[in-house]
Amino acid sequence: MFHVGGARSALQNWIYAKQQGGVFVLRIEDTDAARNKPEWTEGILSALDWIGISRGSYEGPYFQSENAGEHRAAATRLYESGRAYYCDCTREDVQARTGSQYQGYDGYHRDRGLGPGPGHALRFRTPDEGTTVVVDLIRGEPTFENKLIEDFVIARGDGSPVFLLANVVDDMTMGITHVIRAEEHLPNTPKQQLLWDALGVKPPVWAHVPVVVNEKRQKLSKRRDKVALEAYRDEGYLAGAMRNYLMLLGWAPSGDREIVPWSVIEDEFRLEEVNPSPAFFDEKKLRAFNGEYIRALPVAEFVDACQPWLTGTGTIAPPPWQPEEFDADAFAAVAPLAQTRIAVLSEIVPNVDFLFLASPTIDEAAWTKTMKDGSGELLDAAVAAFEALESWGAESLKSTLEAVGAERGLKLGKTQAPVRVAVTGRTVGLPLFESLEVLGRDRTLTRMRAARLRLP
């Protein structure tokens, strides 16, 4: 699944490339077979499509595995130039010599002249002295002492290059000029910069964007947190709201505003203005953002946006009613009412299911809470009053039920609660009288009578 932090980084790369007149390049790091499946690649492409980085508007996707020959050639050049050497030490060997499982590699094979062979890993010969300075558009100039960087592996015992080397070679091959990525990669950057220097190519411009954290200020984890972009899409978050919110993770537009058009974000975003501090992914705030975006839709667009949840298309679970039970005109009638009450599109189903089911799904907790002594008599009176109505409309329904309640010393809120549960199955939902108008006289009265039979 596509991590929301990765989506944030993709958007920042996308905007920066457009601002600089450059090209956004999509590369799939597929050399780890256990983490590489075609459907996962398709998931990334689909998620990018959804947030507006559509296929055909970027270069790629390229696949790292397709460049394996260049990776091996670079490893050979580093070995032949003396910038790398072979080592057959196991982790246990290193621990036995150093007496610690936490100390890095001790350089045992640096000058022992071991040649290539099965089980011989290739290690980069890190300079003994000096520093490596990473020029970072967001973090200034982080400086790393070379003596604290171990001689790291660049090719495994079977000859296959590791990520560090493959990533550098791919960037060189593809002419990458700017690398905008998550802060968690910063510890790798001095190693990669040493590789760029050793291969005789000027390194790219670096920018490490802040890590995304949860409410406990812990890094968002796939095992613990809701991080998959597709999950938010399938729950009914709008792409525009998600784009807007993701761009606020470490950056803000001008003025005291957060919800702004995408064109403003594209114009105002400056990579140098990104705050290096951890960025809090606040799902409650995202939900509020999404509600604002939903309410801003023209009603016709809102109706269209709800269709996957009303029909169960794509990755969306089917609704509780049968396709032939759905009434598009009835939904269109209540859509403006629902639009003001939901924060994610998936919430449309429990708000309107009473319109399309043969009988409402009763929330038993709501039934127990609402159907008190006297509810049966109240329903009897309401049924009789509604039967006598000449005009079946929201205003007449409201005034009629108000009169029924007034005769019993009840305010409208107390009077309508049993009617709402009888007709919709819930205590909360769309405005009651507008809902009854759309549901119609016969279905409303049938449900009220059925509810009355359950009461003493």
C-alpha positions as CSV (number, residue, x, y, z in Angstrom):
1,M,0.0,0.0,0.0
2,F,1.2,3.6,-0.7
3,H,2.2,5.3,2.5
4,V,0.8,8.8,3.1
5,G,4.3,10.0,3.8
6,G,5.4,8.7,0.4
7,A,2.4,10.5,-1.2
8,R,3.5,13.8,0.5
9,S,7.0,13.4,-0.8
10,A,5.7,12.6,-4.3
11,L,3.6,15.7,-4.3
12,Q,6.6,17.9,-3.2
13,N,8.8,16.4,-5.9
14,W,6.0,16.8,-8.4
15,I,5.5,20.5,-7.7
16,Y,9.2,21.3,-7.4
17,A,9.9,19.7,-10.8
18,K,7.1,21.7,-12.4
19,Q,8.3,24.9,-10.8
20,Q,11.9,24.3,-12.1
21,G,10.8,23.3,-15.5
22,G,12.0,19.8,-14.8
23,V,10.7,16.3,-15.0
24,F,9.2,14.1,-12.2
25,V,10.7,10.6,-12.5
26,L,9.0,7.6,-11.0
27,R,11.3,4.7,-10.3
28,I,10.2,1.4,-8.6
29,E,12.8,0.0,-6.3
30,D,12.1,-3.7,-7.1
31,T,15.3,-5.5,-6.4
32,D,14.0,-7.0,-3.2
33,A,11.9,-9.9,-4.6
34,A,10.0,-10.4,-1.3
35,R,8.7,-6.9,-1.5
36,N,8.0,-6.8,-5.2
37,K,4.7,-7.8,-6.8
38,P,3.0,-6.4,-9.9
39,E,-0.2,-5.6,-8.1
40,W,1.8,-3.5,-5.6
41,T,3.3,-1.5,-8.4
42,E,-0.1,-1.0,-9.9
43,G,-1.3,0.2,-6.4
44,I,1.3,2.9,-6.4
45,L,0.4,4.0,-9.9
46,S,-3.3,4.0,-9.1
47,A,-2.7,6.0,-5.9
48,L,-0.6,8.6,-7.8
49,D,-3.4,8.8,-10.4
50,W,-5.9,9.5,-7.6
51,I,-3.9,12.4,-6.0
52,G,-3.4,14.0,-9.4
53,I,0.0,12.7,-10.6
54,S,-1.5,11.0,-13.6
55,R,0.1,8.4,-15.8
56,G,1.7,10.0,-18.9
57,S,2.5,13.2,-17.1
58,Y,5.8,11.9,-15.6
59,E,8.7,9.9,-16.8
60,G,8.6,6.2,-16.0
61,P,7.9,4.1,-14.3
62,Y,11.4,2.7,-14.4
63,F,12.3,-0.5,-12.6
64,Q,15.6,-0.7,-10.7
65,S,16.0,-4.4,-11.7
66,E,16.3,-3.3,-15.3
67,N,19.5,-1.5,-14.5
68,A,21.3,-4.4,-12.8
69,G,24.1,-4.4,-15.4
70,E,25.0,-0.8,-14.6
71,H,24.9,-1.6,-10.9
72,R,27.4,-4.4,-11.2
73,A,29.6,-2.4,-13.6
74,A,29.8,0.4,-11.0
75,A,30.7,-2.1,-8.2
76,T,33.5,-3.4,-10.4
77,R,34.9,0.1,-11.1
78,L,34.9,0.8,-7.4
79,Y,36.8,-2.4,-6.7
80,E,39.3,-1.9,-9.5
81,S,40.0,1.7,-8.4
82,G,40.7,0.6,-4.9
83,R,37.7,2.3,-3.5
84,A,36.1,-1.0,-2.4
85,Y,37.4,-4.4,-1.2
86,Y,36.0,-7.8,-0.6
87,C,35.2,-9.3,2.8
88,D,34.0,-12.7,3.9
89,C,33.3,-11.8,7.5
90,T,30.0,-12.8,9.0
91,R,28.1,-10.7,11.6
92,E,29.2,-13.3,14.2
93,D,32.8,-12.9,13.2
94,V,32.6,-9.1,13.7
95,Q,30.9,-9.5,17.0
96,A,33.6,-12.0,18.2
97,R,36.4,-9.6,17.3
98,T,34.7,-6.4,18.7
99,G,33.0,-8.0,21.7
100,S,29.8,-6.0,20.8
101,Q,26.8,-6.6,18.7
102,Y,26.3,-2.8,18.4
103,Q,29.7,-1.8,17.0
104,G,30.0,-1.6,13.3
105,Y,32.3,-3.4,11.0
106,D,36.0,-3.1,12.1
107,G,37.7,-3.0,8.7
108,Y,39.3,-6.4,9.2
109,H,39.7,-7.1,5.4
110,R,40.7,-3.6,4.4
111,D,44.2,-4.6,3.4
112,R,44.1,-8.4,3.3
113,G,43.7,-8.6,-0.5
114,L,40.7,-10.9,-0.5
115,G,39.4,-11.3,-4.1
116,P,35.9,-11.8,-5.4
117,G,34.3,-15.1,-4.8
118,P,31.2,-16.9,-3.4
119,G,30.2,-15.3,-0.1
120,H,32.5,-12.4,-0.5
121,A,30.7,-9.1,0.0
122,L,32.1,-5.9,-1.5
123,R,32.6,-3.1,1.0
124,F,33.3,0.6,0.3
125,R,36.5,1.9,1.7
126,T,35.4,5.0,3.7
127,P,38.0,7.7,4.1
128,D,39.8,7.5,7.4
129,E,39.9,11.3,7.9
130,G,37.9,14.4,7.1
131,T,34.2,15.0,6.9
132,T,31.3,14.6,4.5
133,V,29.1,17.6,4.3
134,V,25.6,17.1,2.9
135,V,24.2,20.3,1.5
136,D,20.5,20.1,2.2
137,L,17.9,22.7,1.0
138,I,15.9,22.1,4.2
139,R,18.4,21.1,6.9
140,G,21.4,23.3,6.0
141,E,24.7,21.5,6.0
142,P,24.6,18.3,8.2
143,T,28.2,17.2,8.6
144,F,29.4,13.6,9.2
145,E,32.8,12.5,10.4
146,N,34.1,10.0,8.0
147,K,35.8,8.0,10.7
148,L,32.4,7.3,12.2
149,I,31.1,5.8,8.9
150,E,31.9,2.1,8.7
151,D,33.1,0.5,5.6
152,F,29.6,-0.3,4.3
153,V,28.5,-3.1,2.0
154,I,27.8,-2.1,-1.6
155,A,27.4,-5.6,-3.1
156,R,26.3,-8.9,-1.4
157,G,28.1,-12.2,-1.3
158,D,26.2,-13.3,-4.5
159,G,27.4,-10.2,-6.3
160,S,24.1,-8.3,-6.3
161,P,24.4,-4.6,-5.4
162,V,22.6,-3.3,-2.3
163,F,20.2,-0.4,-2.3
164,L,22.8,2.2,-1.5
165,L,24.8,1.6,-4.6
166,A,21.9,0.7,-6.9
167,N,20.1,3.9,-5.9
168,V,23.2,6.1,-6.7
169,V,23.8,4.4,-10.0
170,D,20.1,4.7,-11.0
171,D,20.2,8.4,-10.2
172,M,23.3,8.9,-12.3
173,T,21.9,7.0,-15.2
174,M,18.6,8.9,-15.2
175,G,20.2,12.3,-14.7
176,I,18.5,13.0,-11.4
177,T,19.4,16.5,-10.2
178,H,17.3,16.8,-7.0
179,V,16.5,14.1,-4.5
180,I,13.6,15.1,-2.2
181,R,12.9,12.3,0.2
182,A,12.0,11.5,3.8
183,E,14.2,12.5,6.8
184,E,14.7,8.8,7.6
185,H,17.1,8.5,4.6
186,L,19.4,11.2,5.9
187,P,21.8,8.8,7.7
188,N,22.3,7.1,4.3
189,T,23.1,10.3,2.5
190,P,26.8,10.7,3.5
191,K,27.4,7.1,2.3
192,Q,25.6,7.8,-1.0
193,Q,27.5,11.1,-1.4
194,L,30.8,9.3,-0.9
195,L,29.7,6.9,-3.7
196,W,28.9,9.7,-6.0
197,D,32.3,11.2,-5.4
198,A,34.1,7.9,-5.8
199,L,32.3,7.4,-9.2
200,G,33.4,10.8,-10.3
201,V,30.0,12.4,-10.6
202,K,28.7,15.5,-8.8
203,P,26.0,14.5,-6.3
204,P,22.4,15.8,-6.7
205,V,20.8,18.5,-4.6
206,W,19.4,17.0,-1.4
207,A,16.3,17.9,0.5
208,H,15.1,15.7,3.4
209,V,11.5,16.5,4.4
210,P,10.3,16.0,7.9
211,V,9.2,12.6,9.2
212,V,5.5,12.2,9.6
213,V,4.3,11.2,13.1
214,N,1.1,10.2,14.9
215,E,-0.6,11.9,17.9
216,K,2.0,10.3,20.2
217,R,4.8,11.8,18.1
218,Q,5.8,8.4,16.9
219,K,6.8,7.8,13.3
220,L,3.8,6.6,11.4
221,S,4.0,2.9,11.2
222,K,2.2,0.5,8.7
223,R,1.9,-2.0,11.6
224,R,0.3,0.5,14.0
225,D,-1.2,3.4,12.2
226,K,-3.6,4.0,9.3
227,V,-1.1,5.0,6.7
228,A,-2.3,3.6,3.3
229,L,-3.4,6.3,0.9
230,E,-5.7,3.7,-0.7
231,A,-7.5,3.2,2.6
232,Y,-8.4,6.9,2.8
233,R,-9.5,6.9,-0.8
234,D,-11.8,3.9,-0.2
235,E,-13.2,5.5,2.9
236,G,-14.3,8.4,0.9
237,Y,-11.7,11.1,1.3
238,L,-11.6,13.5,-1.7
239,A,-8.3,13.7,-3.6
240,G,-8.3,17.5,-3.4
241,A,-8.7,17.4,0.4
242,M,-5.9,14.8,0.7
243,R,-3.6,16.7,-1.6
244,N,-4.2,20.0,0.3
245,Y,-3.7,18.3,3.7
246,L,-0.6,16.4,2.8
247,M,1.1,19.6,1.5
248,L,0.6,21.1,5.0
249,L,2.8,18.4,6.6
250,G,5.8,20.6,7.2
251,W,4.8,23.7,5.1
252,A,2.0,26.3,5.0
253,P,0.7,28.7,2.4
254,S,0.8,32.5,3.0
255,G,-1.7,34.1,5.3
256,D,-3.8,32.6,8.1
257,R,-5.3,29.9,5.9
258,E,-4.9,26.2,5.3
259,I,-7.7,25.2,2.9
260,V,-6.5,26.7,-0.4
261,P,-6.9,25.9,-4.1
262,W,-4.3,23.6,-5.6
263,S,-3.2,26.4,-8.0
264,V,-2.2,28.5,-4.9
265,I,-0.2,25.6,-3.5
266,E,1.6,25.0,-6.8
267,D,2.4,28.7,-7.0
268,E,3.5,29.3,-3.4
269,F,5.2,26.1,-2.3
270,R,8.9,26.6,-1.6
271,L,11.1,23.7,-0.7
272,E,13.4,26.0,1.3
273,E,10.4,26.9,3.5
274,V,9.7,23.4,4.6
275,N,10.0,23.1,8.4
276,P,12.5,20.3,9.4
277,S,10.6,19.4,12.6
278,P,8.4,16.3,12.6
279,A,5.0,16.8,11.0
280,F,1.9,15.6,12.9
281,F,-0.5,13.6,10.7
282,D,-3.8,14.5,12.4
283,E,-6.6,12.3,11.1
284,K,-9.2,14.4,12.9
285,K,-8.0,17.5,11.1
286,L,-7.9,15.7,7.8
287,R,-11.5,14.5,8.4
288,A,-12.5,18.1,9.0
289,F,-10.7,19.2,5.9
290,N,-12.5,16.6,3.9
291,G,-15.9,17.7,5.2
292,E,-15.2,21.2,4.1
293,Y,-14.3,20.0,0.6
294,I,-17.4,17.9,0.4
295,R,-19.6,20.8,1.4
296,A,-17.9,22.9,-1.3
297,L,-18.9,20.5,-4.1
298,P,-21.7,21.5,-6.4
299,V,-24.6,19.1,-5.6
300,A,-24.4,17.3,-9.0
301,E,-20.7,16.6,-8.3
302,F,-21.5,15.4,-4.8
303,V,-24.1,13.0,-6.3
304,D,-21.5,11.7,-8.7
305,A,-18.8,11.4,-6.0
306,C,-21.2,9.2,-3.9
307,Q,-21.9,6.7,-6.7
308,P,-19.1,4.2,-5.8
309,W,-20.6,3.8,-2.3
310,L,-24.2,3.7,-3.6
311,T,-23.4,1.0,-6.2
312,G,-20.4,-0.8,-4.8
313,T,-18.0,-0.3,-7.7
314,G,-14.3,-0.7,-7.8
315,T,-12.7,-1.4,-4.5
316,I,-15.8,-0.2,-2.6
317,A,-17.9,-2.8,-0.7
318,P,-21.5,-3.1,-2.0
319,P,-24.2,-1.3,-0.1
320,P,-26.8,-3.2,2.0
321,W,-29.5,-2.9,-0.6
322,Q,-30.0,-4.7,-3.9
323,P,-29.2,-2.7,-7.1
324,E,-32.9,-2.7,-8.2
325,E,-33.9,-1.2,-4.8
326,F,-31.8,2.0,-5.4
327,D,-33.8,5.0,-6.5
328,A,-31.6,7.7,-8.1
329,D,-34.4,10.3,-7.9
330,A,-34.9,9.7,-4.2
331,F,-31.2,10.0,-3.6
332,A,-31.0,13.2,-5.6
333,A,-33.8,14.6,-3.5
334,V,-31.9,14.1,-0.2
335,A,-28.4,14.7,-1.5
336,P,-28.2,18.4,-0.5
337,L,-29.3,17.4,3.1
338,A,-26.7,14.6,3.3
339,Q,-23.9,16.7,1.9
340,T,-23.9,19.0,4.9
341,R,-23.8,16.2,7.4
342,I,-21.0,13.8,6.2
343,A,-17.3,14.1,6.5
344,V,-16.3,11.2,4.3
345,L,-18.2,9.8,1.4
346,S,-18.6,6.3,2.9
347,E,-20.9,7.9,5.5
348,I,-23.5,8.4,2.8
349,V,-24.7,4.7,3.1
350,P,-25.9,4.8,6.8
351,N,-27.4,8.2,6.2
352,V,-29.6,7.1,3.3
353,D,-30.0,3.3,3.6
354,F,-33.5,3.7,5.0
355,L,-34.7,5.0,1.6
356,F,-33.7,1.8,-0.3
357,L,-34.2,-1.1,2.1
358,A,-37.5,-2.9,2.4
359,S,-37.5,-2.2,6.1
360,P,-35.0,-0.1,8.2
361,T,-32.1,-1.7,9.9
362,I,-32.9,-1.1,13.6
363,D,-30.1,0.0,15.9
364,E,-31.2,-1.9,19.0
365,A,-29.4,0.4,21.4
366,A,-31.2,3.3,19.8
367,W,-34.5,1.5,20.1
368,T,-34.0,0.7,23.8
369,K,-33.0,4.3,24.5
370,T,-35.9,5.9,22.6
371,M,-38.9,3.6,22.9
372,K,-39.9,4.4,26.5
373,D,-43.3,4.2,28.2
374,G,-45.8,6.1,26.1
375,S,-44.0,5.6,22.8
376,G,-46.7,3.2,21.6
377,E,-49.5,5.6,22.2
378,L,-47.5,8.4,20.6
379,L,-46.9,6.3,17.5
380,D,-50.6,5.5,17.3
381,A,-51.5,9.2,17.4
382,A,-48.8,10.1,14.9
383,V,-50.0,7.4,12.5
384,A,-53.6,8.6,12.7
385,A,-52.6,12.2,12.2
386,F,-50.4,11.4,9.2
387,E,-53.1,9.3,7.6
388,A,-55.4,12.3,7.7
389,L,-53.0,14.6,5.9
390,E,-54.1,15.9,2.5
391,S,-50.6,17.1,1.6
392,W,-47.6,14.9,2.2
393,G,-44.8,17.4,2.6
394,A,-42.1,18.3,5.1
395,E,-43.8,21.4,6.5
396,S,-47.2,19.7,7.0
397,L,-45.6,16.6,8.5
398,K,-43.7,18.8,11.0
399,S,-46.6,20.9,12.1
400,T,-48.8,17.8,12.4
401,L,-46.3,16.0,14.7
402,E,-45.8,19.2,16.7
403,A,-49.5,19.2,17.4
404,V,-49.4,15.6,18.4
405,G,-46.6,16.3,20.9
406,A,-48.2,19.5,22.2
407,E,-51.3,17.5,23.2
408,R,-49.1,15.4,25.4
409,G,-46.9,18.3,26.8
410,L,-43.9,17.2,24.7
411,K,-41.6,19.4,22.6
412,L,-40.9,18.4,19.0
413,G,-37.5,16.8,19.8
414,K,-39.1,14.3,22.2
415,T,-42.1,13.7,19.9
416,Q,-40.1,13.0,16.8
417,A,-37.5,10.6,18.4
418,P,-39.8,7.5,18.3
419,V,-40.9,8.3,14.8
420,R,-37.3,8.6,13.6
421,V,-36.3,5.3,15.1
422,A,-39.4,3.6,13.7
423,V,-38.8,4.9,10.2
424,T,-34.9,5.1,9.8
425,G,-33.8,2.7,12.6
426,R,-31.5,5.3,14.1
427,T,-31.6,8.3,16.5
428,V,-29.6,10.6,14.2
429,G,-29.6,11.2,10.5
430,L,-31.0,13.4,7.8
431,P,-33.7,16.0,8.7
432,L,-36.7,13.8,9.6
433,F,-39.6,15.5,7.8
434,E,-37.7,16.0,4.6
435,S,-36.8,12.3,4.8
436,L,-40.4,11.3,5.4
437,E,-41.5,13.4,2.4
438,V,-39.1,11.5,0.1
439,L,-39.8,8.1,1.7
440,G,-43.5,8.6,0.9
441,R,-46.8,8.1,2.9
442,D,-47.2,4.4,2.4
443,R,-43.7,3.3,3.4
444,T,-43.6,5.7,6.3
445,L,-46.9,4.5,7.8
446,T,-46.0,0.9,7.2
447,R,-42.8,1.3,9.2
448,M,-44.5,3.2,12.0
449,R,-47.2,0.5,12.3
450,A,-44.5,-2.2,12.3
451,A,-42.6,-0.4,15.1
452,R,-45.9,-0.1,17.1
453,L,-46.3,-3.9,17.0
454,R,-43.0,-4.3,18.8
455,L,-44.2,-2.2,21.7
456,P,-46.5,-3.1,24.6
